[in-house]
Each structure stands twice: as structure tokens, then as C-alpha cells.
Amino acid sequence: MASTQIGLVGLGKMGGNMRERLRNAGLTVIGYDRSPEVSDVPSLVDLVDRLDGPRAVWV
């Protein structure tokens, strides 16, 4: 069974904590942020490309 995947845009205080909690729960989370030091991908296009369809992206 494939892991649930979520794209998350915005990894500030709230988004960064959400990413960690979701990952700790066993979900695959790909996060994008304008700050490259916290982002998992360099662009929104890369975020979408990394997710299998159908895609779920939280903004």
C-alpha cells in the first residue's frame, strides 16, 4: 500500500511543525518554502512533480 503524500506550502512556525507531526504519523510530506534552508524542493513546480496523483497540496 502506498504511503499518503501531502504537499505543504509554507514552512514557517506553523507549517514546519505540521510537517514534522505529519511525518511522525507516517505520512510522506513534501514541503515548499521561499527559504531554501527549510524547503524540501526548490520550486512549486518541483513540489507538484514529486507528488503522485491525485495530488493533495495544503497552502
Distance bins in CASP14 RR format, pairs under 12 A and 6 or more apart:
PFRMAT RR
TARGET T0000
AUTHOR 0000-0000-0000
RMODE 2
METHOD distances of the structure
MODEL  1
2 27 0 0 0 0 0 1 0 0 0 0 0
2 28 0 0 0 0 1 0 0 0 0 0 0
2 51 0 0 0 0 0 1 0 0 0 0 0
2 52 1 0 0 1 0 0 0 0 0 0 0
2 53 0 0 0 0 0 1 0 0 0 0 0
2 54 0 0 0 0 0 1 0 0 0 0 0
3 22 0 0 0 0 0 1 0 0 0 0 0
3 23 0 0 0 0 0 1 0 0 0 0 0
3 25 0 0 0 0 0 1 0 0 0 0 0
3 26 1 0 0 1 0 0 0 0 0 0 0
3 27 1 0 0 1 0 0 0 0 0 0 0
3 28 1 0 1 0 0 0 0 0 0 0 0
3 29 0 0 0 0 0 1 0 0 0 0 0
3 30 0 0 0 0 0 1 0 0 0 0 0
3 51 0 0 0 0 0 1 0 0 0 0 0
3 52 0 0 0 0 1 0 0 0 0 0 0
4 22 0 0 0 0 1 0 0 0 0 0 0
4 23 0 0 0 0 0 1 0 0 0 0 0
4 25 0 0 0 0 1 0 0 0 0 0 0
4 26 1 0 0 1 0 0 0 0 0 0 0
4 27 1 0 1 0 0 0 0 0 0 0 0
4 28 1 0 0 1 0 0 0 0 0 0 0
4 29 0 0 0 0 1 0 0 0 0 0 0
4 30 0 0 0 0 0 1 0 0 0 0 0
4 51 0 0 0 0 0 1 0 0 0 0 0
4 52 0 0 0 0 0 1 0 0 0 0 0
4 53 0 0 0 0 0 1 0 0 0 0 0
4 54 0 0 0 0 0 1 0 0 0 0 0
4 55 0 0 0 0 0 1 0 0 0 0 0
4 56 0 0 0 0 1 0 0 0 0 0 0
5 22 0 0 0 0 0 1 0 0 0 0 0
5 23 0 0 0 0 0 1 0 0 0 0 0
5 26 0 0 0 0 0 1 0 0 0 0 0
5 27 1 0 0 1 0 0 0 0 0 0 0
5 28 1 0 1 0 0 0 0 0 0 0 0
5 29 1 0 0 1 0 0 0 0 0 0 0
5 30 1 0 0 1 0 0 0 0 0 0 0
5 31 0 0 0 0 0 1 0 0 0 0 0
5 40 0 0 0 0 0 1 0 0 0 0 0
5 47 0 0 0 0 0 1 0 0 0 0 0
5 48 0 0 0 0 0 1 0 0 0 0 0
5 50 0 0 0 0 1 0 0 0 0 0 0
5 51 1 0 1 0 0 0 0 0 0 0 0
5 52 1 0 1 0 0 0 0 0 0 0 0
5 53 0 0 0 0 1 0 0 0 0 0 0
5 54 0 0 0 0 1 0 0 0 0 0 0
5 55 1 0 0 1 0 0 0 0 0 0 0
5 56 1 0 0 1 0 0 0 0 0 0 0
5 57 0 0 0 0 1 0 0 0 0 0 0
5 58 0 0 0 0 0 1 0 0 0 0 0
6 15 0 0 0 0 0 1 0 0 0 0 0
6 18 0 0 0 0 1 0 0 0 0 0 0
6 19 0 0 0 0 1 0 0 0 0 0 0
6 21 0 0 0 0 0 1 0 0 0 0 0
6 22 1 0 0 1 0 0 0 0 0 0 0
6 23 0 0 0 0 1 0 0 0 0 0 0
6 25 0 0 0 0 0 1 0 0 0 0 0
6 26 0 0 0 0 0 1 0 0 0 0 0
6 27 1 0 1 0 0 0 0 0 0 0 0
6 28 1 0 0 1 0 0 0 0 0 0 0
6 29 1 0 1 0 0 0 0 0 0 0 0
6 30 1 0 0 1 0 0 0 0 0 0 0
6 31 0 0 0 0 1 0 0 0 0 0 0
6 32 0 0 0 0 0 1 0 0 0 0 0
6 40 0 0 0 0 0 1 0 0 0 0 0
6 47 0 0 0 0 0 1 0 0 0 0 0
6 50 0 0 0 0 0 1 0 0 0 0 0
6 51 0 0 0 0 1 0 0 0 0 0 0
6 52 0 0 0 0 0 1 0 0 0 0 0
6 53 0 0 0 0 0 1 0 0 0 0 0
6 54 0 0 0 0 0 1 0 0 0 0 0
6 55 0 0 0 0 1 0 0 0 0 0 0
6 56 1 0 1 0 0 0 0 0 0 0 0
6 57 1 0 0 1 0 0 0 0 0 0 0
6 58 1 0 0 1 0 0 0 0 0 0 0
6 59 0 0 0 0 0 1 0 0 0 0 0
7 15 0 0 0 0 0 1 0 0 0 0 0
7 18 0 0 0 0 0 1 0 0 0 0 0
7 19 0 0 0 0 1 0 0 0 0 0 0
7 22 0 0 0 0 1 0 0 0 0 0 0
7 23 0 0 0 0 0 1 0 0 0 0 0
7 27 0 0 0 0 1 0 0 0 0 0 0
7 28 0 0 0 0 1 0 0 0 0 0 0
7 29 1 0 0 1 0 0 0 0 0 0 0
7 30 1 0 1 0 0 0 0 0 0 0 0
7 31 1 0 1 0 0 0 0 0 0 0 0
7 32 1 0 0 1 0 0 0 0 0 0 0
7 33 0 0 0 0 0 1 0 0 0 0 0
7 39 0 0 0 0 0 1 0 0 0 0 0
7 40 0 0 0 0 1 0 0 0 0 0 0
7 41 0 0 0 0 1 0 0 0 0 0 0
7 44 0 0 0 0 1 0 0 0 0 0 0
7 46 0 0 0 0 0 1 0 0 0 0 0
7 47 1 0 1 0 0 0 0 0 0 0 0
7 48 0 0 0 0 1 0 0 0 0 0 0
7 49 0 0 0 0 0 1 0 0 0 0 0
7 50 0 0 0 0 1 0 0 0 0 0 0
7 51 1 0 0 1 0 0 0 0 0 0 0
7 52 0 0 0 0 0 1 0 0 0 0 0
7 53 0 0 0 0 0 1 0 0 0 0 0
7 55 1 0 0 1 0 0 0 0 0 0 0
7 56 1 0 0 1 0 0 0 0 0 0 0
7 57 1 0 1 0 0 0 0 0 0 0 0
7 58 1 0 0 1 0 0 0 0 0 0 0
7 59 0 0 0 0 1 0 0 0 0 0 0
8 14 0 0 0 0 0 1 0 0 0 0 0
8 15 1 0 0 1 0 0 0 0 0 0 0
8 16 1 0 0 1 0 0 0 0 0 0 0
8 17 0 0 0 0 0 1 0 0 0 0 0
8 18 1 0 0 1 0 0 0 0 0 0 0
8 19 1 0 1 0 0 0 0 0 0 0 0
8 20 0 0 0 0 0 1 0 0 0 0 0
8 21 0 0 0 0 0 1 0 0 0 0 0
8 22 1 0 0 1 0 0 0 0 0 0 0
8 23 0 0 0 0 0 1 0 0 0 0 0
8 27 0 0 0 0 0 1 0 0 0 0 0
8 28 0 0 0 0 0 1 0 0 0 0 0
8 29 1 0 1 0 0 0 0 0 0 0 0
8 30 1 0 0 1 0 0 0 0 0 0 0
8 31 1 0 1 0 0 0 0 0 0 0 0
8 32 1 0 0 1 0 0 0 0 0 0 0
8 33 0 0 0 0 1 0 0 0 0 0 0
8 38 0 0 0 0 0 1 0 0 0 0 0
8 39 0 0 0 0 0 1 0 0 0 0 0
8 40 0 0 0 0 1 0 0 0 0 0 0
8 41 0 0 0 0 0 1 0 0 0 0 0
8 44 0 0 0 0 0 1 0 0 0 0 0
8 47 0 0 0 0 1 0 0 0 0 0 0
8 50 0 0 0 0 0 1 0 0 0 0 0
8 51 0 0 0 0 0 1 0 0 0 0 0
8 55 0 0 0 0 0 1 0 0 0 0 0
8 56 0 0 0 0 1 0 0 0 0 0 0
8 57 1 0 0 1 0 0 0 0 0 0 0
8 58 1 0 1 0 0 0 0 0 0 0 0
8 59 0 0 0 0 1 0 0 0 0 0 0
9 15 0 0 0 0 1 0 0 0 0 0 0
9 16 0 0 0 0 0 1 0 0 0 0 0
9 18 0 0 0 0 0 1 0 0 0 0 0
9 19 0 0 0 0 0 1 0 0 0 0 0
9 29 0 0 0 0 0 1 0 0 0 0 0
9 30 0 0 0 0 1 0 0 0 0 0 0
9 31 1 0 0 1 0 0 0 0 0 0 0
9 32 1 0 1 0 0 0 0 0 0 0 0
9 33 1 0 0 1 0 0 0 0 0 0 0
9 34 0 0 0 0 1 0 0 0 0 0 0
9 39 0 0 0 0 1 0 0 0 0 0 0
9 40 0 0 0 0 0 1 0 0 0 0 0
9 41 0 0 0 0 0 1 0 0 0 0 0
9 43 0 0 0 0 0 1 0 0 0 0 0
9 44 1 0 0 1 0 0 0 0 0 0 0
9 47 1 0 0 1 0 0 0 0 0 0 0
9 48 0 0 0 0 0 1 0 0 0 0 0
9 51 0 0 0 0 0 1 0 0 0 0 0
9 56 0 0 0 0 0 1 0 0 0 0 0
9 57 1 0 0 1 0 0 0 0 0 0 0
9 58 1 0 0 1 0 0 0 0 0 0 0
9 59 1 0 1 0 0 0 0 0 0 0 0
10 16 1 0 0 1 0 0 0 0 0 0 0
10 17 0 0 0 0 0 1 0 0 0 0 0
10 18 0 0 0 0 1 0 0 0 0 0 0
10 19 0 0 0 0 1 0 0 0 0 0 0
10 29 0 0 0 0 0 1 0 0 0 0 0
10 30 0 0 0 0 0 1 0 0 0 0 0
10 31 1 0 0 1 0 0 0 0 0 0 0
10 32 1 0 0 1 0 0 0 0 0 0 0
10 33 1 0 1 0 0 0 0 0 0 0 0
10 34 1 0 0 1 0 0 0 0 0 0 0
10 35 0 0 0 0 1 0 0 0 0 0 0
10 38 0 0 0 0 1 0 0 0 0 0 0
10 39 0 0 0 0 1 0 0 0 0 0 0
10 40 0 0 0 0 0 1 0 0 0 0 0
10 41 0 0 0 0 0 1 0 0 0 0 0
10 44 0 0 0 0 0 1 0 0 0 0 0
10 47 0 0 0 0 0 1 0 0 0 0 0
10 57 0 0 0 0 0 1 0 0 0 0 0
10 58 0 0 0 0 1 0 0 0 0 0 0
10 59 1 0 0 1 0 0 0 0 0 0 0
11 17 0 0 0 0 1 0 0 0 0 0 0
11 18 0 0 0 0 1 0 0 0 0 0 0
11 19 1 0 0 1 0 0 0 0 0 0 0
11 20 0 0 0 0 1 0 0 0 0 0 0
11 22 0 0 0 0 0 1 0 0 0 0 0
11 29 0 0 0 0 1 0 0 0 0 0 0
11 30 0 0 0 0 0 1 0 0 0 0 0
11 31 1 0 1 0 0 0 0 0 0 0 0
11 32 1 0 0 1 0 0 0 0 0 0 0
11 33 1 1 0 0 0 0 0 0 0 0 0
11 34 0 0 0 0 1 0 0 0 0 0 0
11 35 1 0 0 1 0 0 0 0 0 0 0
11 36 0 0 0 0 0 1 0 0 0 0 0
11 37 0 0 0 0 1 0 0 0 0 0 0
11 38 1 0 1 0 0 0 0 0 0 0 0
11 39 1 0 0 1 0 0 0 0 0 0 0
11 40 0 0 0 0 1 0 0 0 0 0 0
11 41 0 0 0 0 0 1 0 0 0 0 0
11 47 0 0 0 0 0 1 0 0 0 0 0
11 58 0 0 0 0 0 1 0 0 0 0 0
11 59 0 0 0 0 0 1 0 0 0 0 0
12 18 0 0 0 0 1 0 0 0 0 0 0
12 19 0 0 0 0 1 0 0 0 0 0 0
12 20 0 0 0 0 0 1 0 0 0 0 0
12 31 0 0 0 0 0 1 0 0 0 0 0
12 32 0 0 0 0 0 1 0 0 0 0 0
12 33 1 0 0 1 0 0 0 0 0 0 0
12 34 0 0 0 0 1 0 0 0 0 0 0
12 35 0 0 0 0 1 0 0 0 0 0 0
12 37 0 0 0 0 0 1 0 0 0 0 0
12 38 1 0 0 1 0 0 0 0 0 0 0
12 39 0 0 0 0 0 1 0 0 0 0 0
13 19 0 0 0 0 0 1 0 0 0 0 0
13 20 0 0 0 0 0 1 0 0 0 0 0
13 33 0 0 0 0 0 1 0 0 0 0 0
13 38 0 0 0 0 0 1 0 0 0 0 0
14 20 0 0 0 0 0 1 0 0 0 0 0
14 21 0 0 0 0 0 1 0 0 0 0 0
14 33 0 0 0 0 0 1 0 0 0 0 0
14 58 0 0 0 0 0 1 0 0 0 0 0
15 21 0 0 0 0 1 0 0 0 0 0 0
15 22 0 0 0 0 1 0 0 0 0 0 0
15 23 0 0 0 0 0 1 0 0 0 0 0
15 29 0 0 0 0 1 0 0 0 0 0 0
15 31 0 0 0 0 1 0 0 0 0 0 0
15 32 0 0 0 0 0 1 0 0 0 0 0
15 33 0 0 0 0 1 0 0 0 0 0 0
15 38 0 0 0 0 1 0 0 0 0 0 0
15 39 0 0 0 0 0 1 0 0 0 0 0
15 58 0 0 0 0 1 0 0 0 0 0 0
15 59 0 0 0 0 0 1 0 0 0 0 0
16 22 0 0 0 0 1 0 0 0 0 0 0
16 23 0 0 0 0 1 0 0 0 0 0 0
16 29 0 0 0 0 1 0 0 0 0 0 0
16 31 0 0 0 0 1 0 0 0 0 0 0
16 32 0 0 0 0 0 1 0 0 0 0 0
16 33 0 0 0 0 1 0 0 0 0 0 0
16 35 0 0 0 0 0 1 0 0 0 0 0
16 38 1 0 0 1 0 0 0 0 0 0 0
16 39 0 0 0 0 0 1 0 0 0 0 0
16 40 0 0 0 0 0 1 0 0 0 0 0
16 58 0 0 0 0 0 1 0 0 0 0 0
17 23 0 0 0 0 0 1 0 0 0 0 0
17 24 0 0 0 0 0 1 0 0 0 0 0
17 29 0 0 0 0 0 1 0 0 0 0 0
17 38 0 0 0 0 0 1 0 0 0 0 0
18 24 0 0 0 0 0 1 0 0 0 0 0
18 25 0 0 0 0 0 1 0 0 0 0 0
18 27 0 0 0 0 0 1 0 0 0 0 0
18 29 0 0 0 0 1 0 0 0 0 0 0
18 31 0 0 0 0 1 0 0 0 0 0 0
18 58 1 0 0 1 0 0 0 0 0 0 0
18 59 0 0 0 0 0 1 0 0 0 0 0
19 25 0 0 0 0 0 1 0 0 0 0 0
19 26 0 0 0 0 0 1 0 0 0 0 0
19 27 0 0 0 0 1 0 0 0 0 0 0
19 28 0 0 0 0 0 1 0 0 0 0 0
19 29 1 0 1 0 0 0 0 0 0 0 0
19 30 0 0 0 0 1 0 0 0 0 0 0
19 31 1 0 0 1 0 0 0 0 0 0 0
19 32 0 0 0 0 0 1 0 0 0 0 0
19 33 0 0 0 0 1 0 0 0 0 0 0
19 38 0 0 0 0 1 0 0 0 0 0 0
19 39 0 0 0 0 0 1 0 0 0 0 0
19 40 0 0 0 0 1 0 0 0 0 0 0
19 58 0 0 0 0 1 0 0 0 0 0 0
20 26 0 0 0 0 0 1 0 0 0 0 0
20 27 0 0 0 0 0 1 0 0 0 0 0
20 29 0 0 0 0 1 0 0 0 0 0 0
20 31 0 0 0 0 0 1 0 0 0 0 0
20 38 0 0 0 0 0 1 0 0 0 0 0
21 27 0 0 0 0 1 0 0 0 0 0 0
21 29 0 0 0 0 1 0 0 0 0 0 0
22 28 0 0 0 0 1 0 0 0 0 0 0
22 29 1 0 1 0 0 0 0 0 0 0 0
22 30 0 0 0 0 0 1 0 0 0 0 0
22 31 0 0 0 0 0 1 0 0 0 0 0
22 56 0 0 0 0 0 1 0 0 0 0 0
22 58 0 0 0 0 1 0 0 0 0 0 0
23 29 1 0 1 0 0 0 0 0 0 0 0
23 30 0 0 0 0 0 1 0 0 0 0 0
23 31 0 0 0 0 0 1 0 0 0 0 0
23 40 0 0 0 0 0 1 0 0 0 0 0
27 51 0 0 0 0 0 1 0 0 0 0 0
27 56 0 0 0 0 0 1 0 0 0 0 0
27 58 0 0 0 0 0 1 0 0 0 0 0
28 40 0 0 0 0 0 1 0 0 0 0 0
28 50 0 0 0 0 1 0 0 0 0 0 0
28 51 0 0 0 0 1 0 0 0 0 0 0
28 52 0 0 0 0 1 0 0 0 0 0 0
28 55 0 0 0 0 0 1 0 0 0 0 0
28 56 0 0 0 0 0 1 0 0 0 0 0
29 40 1 0 0 1 0 0 0 0 0 0 0
29 41 0 0 0 0 0 1 0 0 0 0 0
29 47 0 0 0 0 0 1 0 0 0 0 0
29 50 0 0 0 0 0 1 0 0 0 0 0
29 51 0 0 0 0 0 1 0 0 0 0 0
29 56 0 0 0 0 0 1 0 0 0 0 0
29 57 0 0 0 0 0 1 0 0 0 0 0
29 58 0 0 0 0 1 0 0 0 0 0 0
30 39 0 0 0 0 1 0 0 0 0 0 0
30 40 1 0 1 0 0 0 0 0 0 0 0
30 41 1 0 0 1 0 0 0 0 0 0 0
30 42 0 0 0 0 0 1 0 0 0 0 0
30 43 0 0 0 0 0 1 0 0 0 0 0
30 44 0 0 0 0 0 1 0 0 0 0 0
30 46 0 0 0 0 1 0 0 0 0 0 0
30 47 1 0 1 0 0 0 0 0 0 0 0
30 48 0 0 0 0 1 0 0 0 0 0 0
30 49 0 0 0 0 1 0 0 0 0 0 0
30 50 1 0 1 0 0 0 0 0 0 0 0
30 51 1 0 0 1 0 0 0 0 0 0 0
30 52 0 0 0 0 0 1 0 0 0 0 0
30 55 0 0 0 0 1 0 0 0 0 0 0
30 56 0 0 0 0 0 1 0 0 0 0 0
30 57 0 0 0 0 1 0 0 0 0 0 0
30 58 0 0 0 0 0 1 0 0 0 0 0
31 38 0 0 0 0 1 0 0 0 0 0 0
31 39 1 0 0 1 0 0 0 0 0 0 0
31 40 1 0 1 0 0 0 0 0 0 0 0
31 41 1 0 0 1 0 0 0 0 0 0 0
31 42 0 0 0 0 0 1 0 0 0 0 0
31 43 0 0 0 0 0 1 0 0 0 0 0
31 44 0 0 0 0 0 1 0 0 0 0 0
31 46 0 0 0 0 0 1 0 0 0 0 0
31 47 1 0 0 1 0 0 0 0 0 0 0
31 48 0 0 0 0 0 1 0 0 0 0 0
31 50 0 0 0 0 1 0 0 0 0 0 0
31 51 0 0 0 0 0 1 0 0 0 0 0
31 57 0 0 0 0 1 0 0 0 0 0 0
31 58 0 0 0 0 1 0 0 0 0 0 0
31 59 0 0 0 0 0 1 0 0 0 0 0
32 38 0 0 0 0 1 0 0 0 0 0 0
32 39 1 0 1 0 0 0 0 0 0 0 0
32 40 1 0 0 1 0 0 0 0 0 0 0
32 41 1 0 1 0 0 0 0 0 0 0 0
32 42 0 0 0 0 1 0 0 0 0 0 0
32 43 1 0 0 1 0 0 0 0 0 0 0
32 44 1 0 1 0 0 0 0 0 0 0 0
32 45 0 0 0 0 1 0 0 0 0 0 0
32 46 1 0 0 1 0 0 0 0 0 0 0
32 47 1 0 1 0 0 0 0 0 0 0 0
32 48 0 0 0 0 1 0 0 0 0 0 0
32 49 0 0 0 0 0 1 0 0 0 0 0
32 50 0 0 0 0 1 0 0 0 0 0 0
32 51 0 0 0 0 0 1 0 0 0 0 0
32 57 0 0 0 0 1 0 0 0 0 0 0
32 58 0 0 0 0 0 1 0 0 0 0 0
32 59 0 0 0 0 1 0 0 0 0 0 0
33 39 1 0 1 0 0 0 0 0 0 0 0
33 40 0 0 0 0 1 0 0 0 0 0 0
33 41 0 0 0 0 1 0 0 0 0 0 0
33 42 0 0 0 0 0 1 0 0 0 0 0
33 43 0 0 0 0 0 1 0 0 0 0 0
33 44 0 0 0 0 0 1 0 0 0 0 0
33 47 0 0 0 0 0 1 0 0 0 0 0
33 59 0 0 0 0 0 1 0 0 0 0 0
34 41 0 0 0 0 0 1 0 0 0 0 0
34 42 0 0 0 0 0 1 0 0 0 0 0
34 43 0 0 0 0 0 1 0 0 0 0 0
34 44 0 0 0 0 0 1 0 0 0 0 0
35 42 0 0 0 0 0 1 0 0 0 0 0
36 42 1 0 0 1 0 0 0 0 0 0 0
36 43 0 0 0 0 0 1 0 0 0 0 0
36 46 0 0 0 0 0 1 0 0 0 0 0
39 46 0 0 0 0 1 0 0 0 0 0 0
39 47 0 0 0 0 1 0 0 0 0 0 0
39 50 0 0 0 0 0 1 0 0 0 0 0
40 46 0 0 0 0 1 0 0 0 0 0 0
40 47 1 0 0 1 0 0 0 0 0 0 0
40 50 1 0 0 1 0 0 0 0 0 0 0
40 51 0 0 0 0 0 1 0 0 0 0 0
41 47 1 0 1 0 0 0 0 0 0 0 0
41 48 0 0 0 0 1 0 0 0 0 0 0
41 49 0 0 0 0 1 0 0 0 0 0 0
41 50 1 0 0 1 0 0 0 0 0 0 0
41 51 0 0 0 0 0 1 0 0 0 0 0
41 57 0 0 0 0 0 1 0 0 0 0 0
42 49 0 0 0 0 0 1 0 0 0 0 0
42 50 0 0 0 0 0 1 0 0 0 0 0
43 49 0 0 0 0 1 0 0 0 0 0 0
43 50 0 0 0 0 0 1 0 0 0 0 0
44 50 0 0 0 0 0 1 0 0 0 0 0
44 51 0 0 0 0 0 1 0 0 0 0 0
44 55 0 0 0 0 0 1 0 0 0 0 0
44 57 0 0 0 0 1 0 0 0 0 0 0
44 59 0 0 0 0 0 1 0 0 0 0 0
45 51 0 0 0 0 0 1 0 0 0 0 0
47 55 0 0 0 0 1 0 0 0 0 0 0
47 56 0 0 0 0 0 1 0 0 0 0 0
47 57 1 0 0 1 0 0 0 0 0 0 0
47 58 0 0 0 0 0 1 0 0 0 0 0
47 59 0 0 0 0 0 1 0 0 0 0 0
48 54 0 0 0 0 0 1 0 0 0 0 0
48 55 1 0 0 1 0 0 0 0 0 0 0
48 56 0 0 0 0 0 1 0 0 0 0 0
48 57 1 0 0 1 0 0 0 0 0 0 0
49 55 0 0 0 0 1 0 0 0 0 0 0
49 57 0 0 0 0 0 1 0 0 0 0 0
50 57 0 0 0 0 0 1 0 0 0 0 0
51 57 1 0 0 1 0 0 0 0 0 0 0
51 58 0 0 0 0 0 1 0 0 0 0 0
END
